[in-house]
Amino acid sequence: MGRNARKRRSSMTTKVIAASAALTLGGGGLIWANFYASAHESNNNGWSQNQTKAAAAQVATISCPDVGQKLTNVPQNARQGVATELANLDKQITEAYARLASTRQAQAGDSGFVQNAIVGPLKEKRAATIDRIRIDIQRVGGQFNTTLSQLAACTTQNAAPQTNAGGGQQQNGGQQNNGGQQQNGGQQNGGQQNNGGQQNGGQQQGNGGQGGNGPVAADFVDITKVQGNAQLGVGQNGLAANGNSGSRGTFTSKCGTNANKNHNTDNVIVAPGVANGAHHLHDYVGNQSNDAFASDQELAAAQSTCQNQGDKSSYFWPVLRLQNGTQDFDQNADGGGKEGNVGQILQASQAQIKFVGNKKGNVVAMPTALRIITGDAKAFVNGNANANVNWSCTGFENKVQLHDKYPICPQGSQVVRTTNFQSCWDGQNIDSANHRTHVAFAAADGSCANGFKAIPQLQVRLVYNVPAPKLQNGTVVNPYAVDTFPENLHKPITDHNDFINFFSQNTMNQMVNCINTGKKCQ
């Protein structure tokens, strides 16, 4: 089940290999903001806005179909090449955003500029890349769905005023169906803003955030004013309870809060061998060797921050930042400030990692090197099909779980991010071509469809001490936000979480036994 070893980069300098275009903070970042700014206004990154009110009608963002999610049948021998080409598609979008941000004066004078100089060439590049994916697949005898070639074209979206639809929370409390998607439907409002994005020391002059690419005021809600929406029967910490039957035990792994600041902008699951494949910064706890070039053999032999050294698993998620004007260590790095991910990186005060059982029956052991991605880092562009997000505050978790809003917590309450991972496995594969179809969510009664097997469900709860943002005259002062791809504008719906299983067999067997016999172990 393991992967072949890949060549590891030799120095820290390769951490910033240009897997994305260098955005002048940011290519994506400045795209959405600053459309309504006055002529010759300049933001904190020196971008000159030679614009007029006519700029309000200019293109705000570019939305491209996610080719990777449509690739459900890629031969194993073609997956590395396909992953590289998918990373190229992300790079092309990043470059298009940079071009969009740097040509506002030309756009104001030519209504066809965006289509002719940006979107049209982007389509041609994407078409060539998709064709290379076809070649990679067919070269090893695989079948390529020719309709994927239609995904080369991207669409544009104009800036428009945003309305804040109250709390904006999805009304199902995060219940998942057994196909690996959430039945949530709480689509956000498109995220457009009606002000400029200039920012000074963390206080916005408009709705653009510290980097000019969000979040906006409408991305936040005072949790004390939100009607309770958490599901009945949720357990401690607002996560789904096991119920009164089935396998009711738990296994907790204490792996710290990334106090040693292990970060990178890679994603070895989605973009193996590609530096900055994530285009945003991750926190890592547990396994300490996870980067784009790590092989399964290297991960299995790595050091771990987990107290139980039988757990060398890798747990990683996008960092949370406070946009207070601070420039952190990656201000001038790819995946950081160059791509609109700016502000003070926050360390969680708590990171709770727990595995629970199945409502219907016993669970089976996870295979070594099983990879699970939950949530969608591109949900703002892709839609909510794979979104899996829960935001709340301590003291409110059993009452309110938000999905497309960041909570503003009352004094003495902390921000909480929680994630329930998929808990049904196909019984054969440690990964799949689109990194989703080999696992699925259990049905409400705990059953797994399509012959899948119940495995321990990973639940991650992250708690942060975050100064409460303030909403003032349609803007948000000192907001916080997760790191995102530039085009996803730091929307809360894009939060996600990643896991690679490297429990020793003995420890995994102990976990399964604890869960199936109703014990609480760690």
KELUM-963153 format. One line per field, with one value per residue (C-alpha): x, y, z. Coordinates in pm, 1 decimal, padded with zeros to 6 digits. Example, Ala and Ser with C-alpha at 12.3 -4.5 7.8 and 13.67 -1.06 7.14 Angstrom:
east	01230.0  01367.0;
north	-00450.0  -00106.0;
up	00780.0  00714.0;
//
This chain:
east	00000.0  00295.7  00430.6  00773.3  01030.7  01071.6  01375.1  01372.4  01473.4  01810.7  01767.7  01522.7  01560.4  01357.6  01068.0  00996.2  01034.8  00799.7  00511.0  00294.3  00339.1  00482.1  00183.2  00259.5  00039.8  -00146.1  -00233.0  -00544.8  -00537.6  -00584.1  -00823.9  -01135.0  -01058.6  -01011.2  -01275.4  -01448.4  -01139.5  -01077.4  -00830.9  -00460.2  -00529.1  -00257.7  -00289.5  -00033.8  00152.5  00208.9  -00028.2  -00125.9  -00496.0  -00532.7  -00902.7  -01230.0  -01578.1  -01611.2  -01382.9  -01682.8  -01793.9  -01459.4  -01399.7  -01350.8  -01246.1  -01198.4  -01362.1  -01218.5  -01364.8  -01180.8  -01044.5  -00898.9  -01237.8  -01359.2  -01065.9  -01204.3  -01022.7  -00650.4  -00412.7  -00161.9  00132.4  -00010.2  -00097.1  00232.4  00229.3  -00136.5  -00075.7  00200.4  -00026.2  -00306.3  -00057.4  00023.3  -00345.7  -00337.6  -00024.9  -00192.2  -00488.3  -00250.6  -00070.0  -00400.8  -00496.6  -00162.8  -00226.0  -00578.3  -00452.5  -00174.2  -00368.6  -00659.3  -00579.1  -00580.2  -00906.3  -01070.2  -00987.6  -01072.6  -01384.5  -01239.0  -00903.4  -00980.6  -01119.4  -00851.3  -00543.2  -00625.1  -00918.2  -00857.8  -00488.5  -00572.7  -00814.0  -00543.3  -00294.6  -00551.8  -00649.4  -00286.6  -00245.0  -00564.2  -00438.0  -00112.4  -00326.0  -00496.6  -00159.9  -00039.4  -00348.7  -00363.9  00011.1  -00033.5  -00350.4  -00605.7  -00931.6  -00968.2  -01308.4  -01297.4  -01563.6  -01294.1  -01153.0  -01457.7  -01326.7  -01054.6  -01271.1  -01297.9  -01566.6  -01543.5  -01741.6  -01790.9  -01764.6  -02103.1  -02234.7  -02265.5  -02556.6  -02518.9  -02784.8  -02793.6  -02610.4  -02569.3  -02531.3  -02628.0  -02930.5  -02842.2  -02574.6  -02323.0  -02500.4  -02333.5  -02469.2  -02301.0  -02163.9  -01893.7  -02074.4  -02252.6  -02620.4  -02574.6  -02676.8  -02582.5  -02410.8  -02242.8  -02345.3  -02071.9  -01842.4  -01835.0  -01753.4  -01859.4  -01559.1  -01190.7  -00939.8  -00690.0  -00574.6  -00353.9  -00227.4  -00512.5  -00797.2  -00967.9  -01064.0  -01295.8  -01385.8  -01065.8  -00872.6  -00506.2  -00395.7  -00677.8  -00837.0  -01069.1  -01227.1  -01511.6  -01758.4  -02028.1  -01802.7  -01852.8  -02145.2  -02193.0  -02255.7  -02475.7  -02723.4  -02741.1  -03036.0  -02925.8  -02869.2  -02658.9  -02806.9  -02988.4  -02773.4  -02439.3  -02185.7  -01913.4  -01744.0  -02031.9  -01924.5  -02158.1  -02215.4  -02170.4  -02522.9  -02639.7  -02536.8  -02252.3  -01890.0  -01889.1  -01527.1  -01277.5  -00905.0  -00732.2  -00388.7  -00212.9  00014.3  00050.0  -00040.2  00257.1  00456.9  00770.5  00620.5  00637.9  00485.1  00497.6  00280.8  00296.7  00033.6  00185.4  -00160.3  -00282.5  00045.3  00328.2  00663.3  00542.3  00666.7  00393.3  00129.5  -00119.6  -00069.3  -00137.8  00041.0  -00030.6  00015.1  00157.7  00129.8  00227.6  00457.4  00747.1  00868.0  00564.0  00643.9  00580.6  00871.1  00814.5  00777.3  00573.3  00898.2  01021.8  00692.6  00688.9  01037.2  00977.4  00977.1  00635.8  00508.6  00246.4  00290.9  00208.6  00500.8  00293.8  00124.4  00342.2  00037.5  00037.2  -00237.3  -00238.2  -00468.4  -00447.1  -00315.9  -00540.5  -00414.9  -00503.4  -00501.9  -00373.2  -00106.7  00161.7  00394.8  00484.6  00789.3  00632.8  00529.0  00748.5  00709.3  00500.9  00191.6  00225.5  00222.8  00290.7  -00045.5  -00247.1  -00204.3  -00095.2  -00110.7  -00003.5  -00007.4  -00201.1  -00106.5  -00401.5  -00438.3  -00579.5  -00562.1  -00776.1  -00737.8  -00987.7  -01104.2  -01457.5  -01663.9  -01963.8  -02331.2  -02419.3  -02140.6  -01771.0  -01493.0  -01196.7  -00836.4  -00726.0  -00459.2  -00111.9  -00067.0  -00442.0  -00496.0  -00810.2  -00890.9  -01206.7  -01355.7  -01265.1  -00996.9  -01166.4  -01525.3  -01587.7  -01522.7  -01626.1  -01946.5  -02041.2  -02050.1  -01736.8  -01743.1  -01710.5  -01672.5  -01776.2  -01700.2  -01818.9  -01715.9  -01649.8  -01974.8  -02178.1  -02068.6  -02379.9  -02598.9  -02445.0  -02220.6  -02144.4  -02028.2  -01999.7  -01941.0  -01661.3  -01796.3  -01740.7  -01717.8  -01817.3  -01562.2  -01415.0  -01510.7  -01265.0  -01295.0  -01336.0  -01278.2  -01406.3  -01390.2  -01548.5  -01363.4  -01508.2  -01542.2  -01622.2  -01340.1  -01357.2  -01146.4  -00880.2  -00718.8  -00516.2  -00595.0  -00796.0  -00745.4  -00945.3  -00845.3  -01209.5  -01379.7  -01187.9  -01357.1  -01706.8  -01921.0  -02144.4  -02521.5  -02712.6  -02759.9  -02388.5  -02417.3  -02156.3  -02278.5  -02134.5  -01966.1  -01746.4  -01620.3  -01655.4  -01323.5  -01251.0  -01372.7  -01112.5  -01244.6  -01020.2  -01107.2  -00890.4  -00934.6  -00787.5  -00755.8  -00858.0  -00934.1  -01293.3  -01315.5  -01535.0  -01789.1  -01798.2  -01990.5  -01984.9  -01621.7  -01449.5  -01160.7  -00879.9  -01041.5  -00907.0  -00918.6  -00786.5  -00524.2  -00669.4  -00594.1  -00592.0  -00921.5  -01107.4  -01075.3  -01029.0  -01388.7  -01470.3  -01636.8  -01290.4  -01160.5  -01039.2  -00828.8  -00588.2  -00474.1  -00227.0  -00234.5  00096.8  -00010.9  00194.7  -00003.4  00000.6  -00132.1  -00395.5  -00510.5  -00527.2  -00739.1  -00982.9  -01013.1  -01077.5  -01344.4  -01519.7  -01526.0  -01648.9  -01328.9  -01174.4  -00806.4  -00511.8;
north	00000.0  00232.8  00482.0  00484.8  00718.0  01052.5  01275.9  01520.0  01881.6  01952.0  02289.9  02540.5  02745.7  02489.6  02563.0  02861.0  02697.4  02887.3  02646.2  02954.7  03293.3  03559.2  03775.5  04129.3  04065.5  03937.4  03839.9  03677.1  03895.4  04227.1  04101.4  04115.7  04431.8  04793.0  04813.7  05110.2  05294.5  05649.9  05727.7  05687.2  05538.6  05298.3  05006.6  04896.7  04691.9  04979.3  04872.0  05186.1  05196.7  05420.1  05358.2  05541.5  05454.4  05261.2  05002.6  04879.1  04701.6  04532.8  04164.3  04077.0  03716.2  03417.1  03083.9  02769.6  02417.0  02181.2  01916.7  01706.8  01634.7  01489.0  01249.1  00942.0  00671.9  00731.3  00431.8  00417.9  00451.9  00777.4  00946.2  01123.4  01279.8  01373.2  01529.1  01742.4  01863.8  01942.1  02153.6  02328.9  02413.5  02580.2  02770.2  02893.6  03027.4  03204.0  03365.0  03475.1  03642.7  03824.2  03946.7  04056.9  04254.0  04433.3  04551.9  04750.7  05061.2  04860.7  04695.0  05032.2  05140.3  04818.3  04617.1  04315.5  04316.2  04054.8  03810.1  03865.4  03904.8  03690.6  03449.5  03346.9  03263.8  03089.5  02862.4  02774.5  02689.0  02480.7  02296.8  02201.0  02085.6  01877.4  01718.3  01625.6  01463.1  01265.7  01153.8  01052.0  00836.4  00680.4  00611.6  00347.8  00201.9  00405.1  00549.9  00927.5  01092.8  01330.3  01554.7  01674.8  01879.9  02103.7  02212.8  02428.4  02739.2  02964.4  03218.9  03573.3  03743.1  04116.4  04307.9  04371.4  04480.0  04204.7  04158.8  03993.6  03729.1  03730.7  03442.9  03264.3  02930.3  02613.3  02462.0  02096.9  02125.3  01949.0  01617.5  01412.1  01160.0  00833.8  00953.0  01164.8  01493.0  01720.6  01785.2  02141.8  02376.0  02687.2  02851.7  03175.9  03500.9  03509.6  03702.0  04025.5  04343.6  04699.1  04883.2  04909.7  04695.3  04945.9  04853.3  05017.8  04829.1  04582.3  04832.6  04819.5  05125.4  04896.1  04531.1  04390.9  04249.4  04309.9  04161.1  04306.5  03964.8  03921.4  03837.3  04087.9  04199.2  03968.6  03669.6  03727.4  03694.0  03758.8  03408.0  03536.2  03655.8  03329.8  03099.5  02756.3  02519.0  02233.1  01888.1  01717.4  01439.2  01604.4  01500.4  01675.2  01955.8  01980.2  01670.3  01389.9  01144.9  00770.9  00700.1  00431.4  00133.4  00016.8  00077.2  00343.3  00364.5  00641.1  00672.2  01005.9  01097.6  01397.2  01548.5  01910.7  02238.4  02285.6  02476.9  02398.4  02586.5  02308.4  02472.8  02445.6  02526.2  02174.1  01902.2  01558.9  01405.3  01628.7  01752.6  01508.0  01630.6  01988.4  02263.9  02509.9  02274.7  02398.4  02772.8  02831.3  02750.0  02436.9  02357.5  02007.5  01799.2  01438.5  01334.4  01576.7  01477.3  01567.1  01777.9  01747.1  01509.1  01270.9  00904.1  00659.5  00503.1  00839.1  00917.2  00576.7  00639.3  01000.2  01164.5  01239.5  01503.3  01259.6  01143.9  00790.2  00713.0  00443.2  00730.8  00872.8  00986.5  01325.9  01570.5  01900.6  02194.0  02554.1  02804.1  03064.6  03423.7  03745.2  04028.2  04295.4  04445.3  04200.3  04061.7  03704.4  03504.8  03417.8  03769.3  03753.9  03381.8  03179.2  03050.1  03332.2  03704.3  03665.8  03491.3  03707.4  03495.8  03765.5  03852.4  03697.1  03317.5  03195.4  02884.5  02686.9  02680.5  02328.3  02063.7  01765.7  01455.2  01179.9  00865.0  00738.5  00440.2  00366.3  00382.0  00059.4  -00179.7  -00246.0  -00071.3  -00227.2  -00111.1  00161.4  00054.3  00202.1  00520.0  00574.5  00930.5  01127.7  01483.9  01632.1  01963.5  02156.4  02425.3  02558.6  02545.5  02914.0  02848.3  02481.9  02505.0  02317.0  01956.8  01859.4  02133.2  02003.4  02295.6  02371.1  02704.3  02788.6  02934.3  02767.0  02758.6  02752.2  02430.2  02233.4  02519.2  02672.9  02531.8  02775.9  02676.3  02984.3  03241.2  03309.6  03352.1  03663.3  03519.3  03701.3  03793.9  03485.9  03257.6  03113.6  03035.5  02664.3  02477.5  02118.4  01850.7  01506.3  01293.9  01030.7  00697.3  00444.9  00287.7  00086.0  -00189.3  -00178.8  00157.2  00401.1  00682.6  00747.8  00953.5  01248.7  01170.2  01121.9  00815.8  00558.1  00690.0  00817.3  00947.2  00706.6  00740.7  00881.5  00530.2  00451.1  00227.5  00235.4  00208.5  00016.3  -00250.7  00001.4  -00084.2  00125.1  00258.3  00477.8  00830.6  01100.5  01411.6  01719.5  02012.6  02325.6  02608.9  02959.1  03269.1  03528.8  03894.6  03949.0  04135.0  04443.6  04528.2  04900.1  05068.4  04765.3  04679.8  04437.9  04557.0  04313.2  04009.6  03656.9  03402.1  03068.8  03061.4  02989.3  02966.6  03330.0  03306.4  03173.9  03501.7  03355.5  03238.5  03026.3  02760.9  02669.5  02529.6  02171.7  01907.2  01633.3  01302.3  01029.3  00717.4  00600.5  00431.8  00124.7  -00194.5  -00263.1  00082.7  00065.6  -00271.3  -00118.0  00167.9  -00068.5  -00283.4  00020.0  00156.1  -00177.3  -00264.0  00077.4  00189.8  00536.6  00505.1  00722.8;
up	00000.0  00046.4  -00199.7  -00354.1  -00202.6  -00371.9  -00381.0  -00091.7  -00139.0  00011.9  00181.1  00314.8  00001.5  -00185.0  00047.3  -00171.5  -00509.7  -00734.9  -00755.0  -00779.6  -00933.1  -00704.7  -00620.9  -00520.2  -00218.6  -00356.2  -00702.3  -00572.3  -00265.8  -00437.0  -00693.6  -00483.3  -00291.2  -00392.4  -00664.7  -00508.7  -00391.5  -00503.1  -00779.5  -00701.1  -00357.9  -00245.9  -00005.7  00251.6  -00006.3  -00245.4  -00520.3  -00708.4  -00790.1  -01092.9  -01097.7  -01115.2  -01003.9  -01326.7  -01171.6  -00974.9  -01288.1  -01340.9  -01297.7  -00932.4  -00953.0  -01177.9  -01104.1  -01262.6  -01247.9  -01013.6  -01250.4  -00969.7  -00814.7  -01145.2  -01178.0  -01004.6  -01200.5  -01245.9  -01271.5  -00988.4  -01227.9  -01363.2  -01034.3  -00972.9  -01318.9  -01287.0  -00943.6  -01090.8  -01370.0  -01124.5  -00930.9  -01259.4  -01296.5  -00954.4  -01053.8  -01371.5  -01174.2  -00937.0  -01229.5  -01380.5  -01054.0  -01047.5  -01400.3  -01308.5  -01008.9  -01192.6  -01497.2  -01353.2  -01555.8  -01878.9  -01781.8  -01716.6  -02070.7  -02252.6  -02176.3  -02355.3  -02180.4  -01916.0  -02168.9  -02430.8  -02210.7  -01906.8  -01931.0  -02292.2  -02245.1  -01917.4  -02102.4  -02354.5  -02078.6  -01892.9  -02209.7  -02271.9  -01912.2  -01918.9  -02239.8  -02064.4  -01794.8  -02071.0  -02205.2  -01857.1  -01805.6  -02150.0  -02156.7  -01885.5  -02036.2  -01842.7  -01970.8  -01994.5  -01979.1  -02275.3  -02121.1  -01880.8  -02166.8  -02129.3  -01788.2  -01942.5  -01955.3  -01650.6  -01571.6  -01437.5  -01166.3  -01120.3  -00796.7  -00642.6  -00303.8  -00047.9  00184.2  00519.0  00551.5  00928.1  01087.1  00757.3  00925.1  00746.5  00902.8  00925.2  01192.2  00971.3  00919.8  00652.4  00410.4  00321.8  -00009.1  00145.3  00097.3  00339.1  00298.4  00401.5  00125.0  00322.8  00028.5  00105.2  -00058.7  -00318.8  -00091.0  -00287.9  -00104.8  -00165.2  -00031.5  -00087.0  00093.1  00226.6  00572.7  00829.3  01131.0  01126.8  01094.3  00758.6  00560.2  00367.0  00360.9  00219.7  00515.0  00589.5  00259.5  00052.6  -00004.5  00289.2  00514.8  00499.9  00765.0  00630.9  00703.9  01079.3  01315.0  01685.4  01813.9  02094.9  01832.1  01637.2  01689.0  01810.3  01520.6  01662.5  01609.6  01888.9  02024.8  01969.5  02224.0  02415.3  02221.6  01976.4  01783.1  01686.1  01969.9  01926.8  02040.9  02280.3  02071.6  01853.3  01945.6  02216.4  02328.9  02251.0  02193.0  02251.0  02118.2  02275.5  02012.5  02120.1  01951.4  01718.0  01977.3  01774.6  01477.2  01219.8  00913.5  00536.7  00235.8  00089.6  00071.9  00022.2  -00026.9  -00308.7  -00455.5  -00378.4  -00504.2  -00553.1  -00322.6  -00219.6  -00354.7  -00095.8  -00160.0  00210.1  00535.5  00742.1  01109.4  01164.7  01480.6  01524.8  01241.4  01201.6  00853.4  00646.8  00344.5  -00027.6  -00075.3  00216.6  00125.1  00328.6  00446.3  00573.8  00743.8  00914.3  01055.4  01159.1  01499.3  01649.0  01890.7  02018.6  02377.7  02267.5  02040.0  01877.0  01695.7  01417.1  01222.0  01052.5  01147.6  00959.2  00893.5  00761.3  01013.1  01169.5  01154.1  01330.1  01078.1  01314.4  01090.6  01199.7  00933.6  01023.2  00909.7  00571.4  00471.8  00159.7  00088.5  -00154.1  00016.5  00270.4  00207.2  -00164.1  -00194.5  00041.5  00355.7  00599.2  00966.3  01294.8  01295.6  01600.1  01794.5  01924.3  02301.1  02271.1  01998.9  02089.9  01873.3  01944.1  01765.6  01827.6  01721.7  01505.1  01606.1  01429.7  01526.4  01566.0  01377.2  01197.3  01196.2  00957.4  00709.8  00742.6  00534.2  00490.0  00373.5  00453.3  00352.1  00497.4  00395.6  00081.9  00068.1  -00248.4  -00124.4  -00195.1  -00563.8  -00582.6  -00380.9  -00067.5  -00190.6  00002.7  00268.0  00623.8  00860.3  01217.8  01387.7  01736.9  02072.9  02404.2  02596.8  02273.7  02103.3  02194.7  02076.3  01765.1  01492.8  01210.7  00865.1  00645.6  00921.2  01166.6  01519.4  01725.6  02075.0  02394.3  02657.8  02825.5  02535.4  02281.3  01910.1  01830.9  01502.8  01500.5  01234.7  01202.7  00947.2  00715.5  00896.5  00623.5  00419.0  00097.4  00253.4  -00018.0  -00091.5  00117.5  -00126.7  -00441.5  -00754.9  -00622.1  -00259.6  -00157.5  -00303.3  -00096.9  00219.2  00293.9  00574.6  00763.2  00735.7  01032.5  01173.4  01138.7  00835.2  00559.7  00200.3  -00094.5  00114.2  00293.4  00642.2  00956.7  01086.5  01389.7  01326.0  01379.9  01551.9  01579.3  01805.4  01795.6  02044.7  02004.1  02218.9  01961.8  02036.5  01928.9  01595.7  01589.6  01322.6  01248.8  00968.1  00743.4  00806.4  01041.4  01258.6  01344.1  01182.9  01203.5  00922.9  00799.8  00527.7  00183.2  -00185.6  -00308.5  -00495.9  -00192.3  -00002.4  00347.3  00361.1  00669.8  00450.9  00314.3  00644.3  00611.1  00780.2  00672.4  00821.0  00726.9  00945.6  01082.6  01403.5  01480.6  01430.9  01804.0  01888.3  01615.6  01751.4  02098.5  01960.8  01792.0  02103.5  02324.7  02092.7  02039.2  02411.4  02526.5  02699.4  02709.9  02624.4  02534.3;
//
